Every structure is written in structure tokens, then in C-alpha cells.
């Protein structure tokens, strides 16, 4: 098996063979004439039809299963990356999950209040295999949020990497990549938990019980 074919298979959480995922992906890509066009349509469908909310997070594996995310109306960057990967695999396009640390420079007051820092860990984005190469795509911020923050919506052409905007429309710093944690075939829950516990110690000190089974410990709305 080639190094990209393993990223076509359905996983436990990136369950691309789920009937609802397959139906949604086929509906969004209907009439497409190439994998590139299919991937672009999936990107925009997920970017704008799921409102970005970085505060409602769960360490429950079930909360990060693609077929469950599909039924919701909002999600954080990991949710939206997971859903995009599942939809891409459902139409035969290899894709994998990438994790990173990013620093937010705009509208950080609520982030600092909730997390104790303006750094988001782990940030999730997508690697897509198109035209014999891996291309990055970041469907996290929906158009309405970008317009509210004064940032151009992040587009993607299926040919070039689409990473968080470094600056807003006025030239102010917006998003900054600090660290990369690699790429994954399925959702690495142990890695995600370890990163969150190490980067948000104040948050987890406020949580009672076992962090690995705590459900929806942020329940705010952006």
C-alpha cells in the first residue's frame, strides 16, 4: 500500500464510510468533474456551513466522530478538519489530520479568560492528496466570522496551501503558527488530551474528575 492510500480508509472517528457522511459528500460534490473540484466544494461547504466555536470542546471520543459532527451546526477547528477529511475520503480523495499550535492576535480577551492564554492547542487542519502532492487546507473560520473580525475569508484553490491568515485587512497580526505536531490517519485522542492538559493547566485544575472522560468542559458560545 502506498504512503497515501492508507489515508483513504475509514477510521474509528474519521468514519468516512458512514452512510450520512457518504450521502453528504456525494451531494456536495455532485456534478464535479475532478478530484480537485470535489475537494474544493467540500472545503467551502464545511468552512461556511459549520459556525466556528473554539469554546465547546469535549475530550469524549464520541464528540469527535465525523458522523456526529455532521449533525451539529458548529464546531472548533478539529471538528471541521475531521469532518472535511471524512468527506474527502468518502469520495476517494486521500486526506489526513494535522495538529499544530497557533497564537491568536485579534479578539483574544475571551480566549484568555477561558484558556488562560491566547494560544490554541491543538489546532487542527487538513492535508489533502491532490495531483500527486499533499496540499494543506484550513476550513476553520466561517465567512461570517471573518467578516466580523475584519479578516478576508480563507479561500482554497486545491493547488496551493491554505493556512490561517497572518494579517487582517488593516495589516495587523492575526494568526501565527508556533509548533507543528505531525499528521495522523485517525484522531489521536491521547495526543490531543496530553497537549491540552499540558498547555491549559489552569483549566484542568478547575475540572473535577478524570480529564479523559470529562464531557463538554467548555460550554460557551462565540
Steps between C-alpha positions, in 0.01 A plus 500: 500500500637842407565776753181678397260207460489444876333842523205379294379248757219567745604532864337471839440875530562607142226259399483585132297190418206611714186528278431859608855609419489326162162655414611850601829480312332374184234771518757778543719374214223408257594605147871543579734393221825455694633416845625856530152640440349249741750595770437873453123456529539299819734764644257787447198300617669426832667839538173693481224260609648425843544806720840515665485468880831441683340477845276194480753218527472147631761239575243233420600306191135480396486880479776496237349235272436640153145363468406675826663829400297487177179529706610815683487861382835616641843368587856590589793459263550130583132422441499668161829341393375155602178548305681625191738203504213252532314659208812503283567131565134422432546620140839330454741783587780419748513737798658511846475703819777743596546651848675824592521778756386846388496842664200729453571875492145636449196489734694301758327620818253211521767248400728616781209495744402145403841342441743722688693567177456629145654180360273227359617140546456282309383679190383256234525538125495270197758351263340406166666283235429656161693484173772281657578738787382584852325836526390669825147630558356679804116512507473634858378861472161546333444803275270680745760484777776627272285795394430582865872490584603702194695212348466378140337153494761231442454363149645183351565408136608140545846585367663713770516469878219681680621588850369746759517867402812666644344849484159667502380751238682784681831316507483410868633163616219242508611134524849363556617136476728409790544120493406202284416160654484283189227331297267212584281240329229520767435733793778449759297551818791424736719758325223761504431446870870515587547825308196663657587398855858626463404831337189582705592397857280766660196374311549140606561598859145638498358172371395228739548134414694325228590734213492211254127453553391858576218601265470844341704691751463824301138592431524856374387648172712719274 
